[in-house]
Amino acid sequence: MKPAPFDYARPTSIGAALQLLSERSPAAKILAGGQSLVPMMNFRVVRPDRLIDINRISELDYSA
């Protein structure tokens, strides 16, 4: 199956991510890895209006 239609956003700061989340909360979901969210979307168990991908937010990168 394929997921239901959704908006995709890729903010580059925590502030921008929070703004996007507040605009559509609770219909928005945060995507940080997708190990469980993406399969649930494919089976349409979860149907977010918007995915907010936080993988490119450098403030959250603690892999140093």
GIGIUR-V432392 format. One record per backbone hydrogen bond with DSSP energy under -0.5 kcal/mol. CO is the residue of the C=O (numbers start at 0). NH is the residue of the N-H. If there is no record, write none. Layout:
co-><CO,CO>
nh-><NH,NH>
This chain:
co-><6,8,12,13,14,15,16,17,18,19,20,23,26,26,28,29,30,33,35,36,37,38,39,39,40,48,49,50,50,51,51,53,55,56,57,59>
nh-><50,52,16,17,18,19,20,21,22,23,24,26,48,49,51,31,53,37,39,40,41,42,44,45,43,6,28,8,52,30,53,56,57,59,60,61>
